[in-house]
Amino acid sequence: MKKGKIFYEILLFIVALFYLSPIYIMLVNSFKNRAELYENVLAWPSNFSFEYYMAAIEKMNFFKAFGNSLYITVLSVIFIVILSSMTAWMLARTNNLLSKIIFMTFIATMLIPFQTIMMPLMQEMNWIMKTTGIPMLNTRGGLIFMNIGFNTSMAVFLYHGFIKSIPLSLEEAAMIDGATKFGIFWRIIFPMLKPITVTVMILNVISIWNDYLLPSLTLTDKDLRTIPLSTFYFFGEFTIQWNQAMAGLVLTIIPVVIFYVFAQKYILKGIADGAIK
């Protein structure tokens, strides 16, 4: 029994190394010069110098791009959490045909690949902009609006399952005490949604922060580019600055890794409670 346990631990360690190998390659090559990089991508650099990180920060206009990504991600996640939690609560507590149809519509939209609707979406946003005068393209607000639309379905699905596990008697008792629906949700229900809320935040932060395709279609102004878009500068038509590109990618993932480390204890409980119950 003990030998079998040791075998599985070794196997798990090997699998972990396999999955972490791209991060290792990216990290060590961010410190190498061109000669070292092309000589052996797996070897350690001869000198751990941060010159390529400084060059990457300057070329990416990192702090501007970081501010754009932070602004878009934070506001998108806040609206997704608020709107999807309220929607899921109403759908979970309303037992009629219409609520079931609406919920199944949310589920169905999760199956639609973004690539199939991205061009009609851009045409629709352009039509809205010309008809109403509301700037939907090449604005951070327009991108936030689209992020909310594309990420709400998964959030509603997770919240809906979690809310089903909350006893209805708590809301009935609060209603007897004179609480309004608004008060019941924000004072009783929403605080109990903390595990699934953190899960929704983690999934959406990772998705929105790392998204390249939707911002590339929406944002054309250089001053509005997010961090994934700013990494495009390292990949020229004839040359690729791999060491600076690797340094830029390391800078890109650091904020998400830090956020995940502090919030990871909630994600397994939240997914299990939200998707199974």
Secondary structure as UniProt FT lines:
FT   HELIX           2..29
FT   TURN            30..31
FT   HELIX           34..39
FT   TURN            41..42
FT   HELIX           51..60
FT   HELIX           62..93
FT   HELIX           97..109
FT   TURN            110..111
FT   HELIX           114..116
FT   HELIX           118..132
FT   HELIX           140..164
FT   HELIX           168..176
FT   TURN            177..178
FT   HELIX           181..184
FT   HELIX           185..189
FT   HELIX           190..192
FT   HELIX           194..210
FT   HELIX           213..218
FT   HELIX           222..224
FT   HELIX           227..230
FT   HELIX           231..234
FT   HELIX           242..276
//
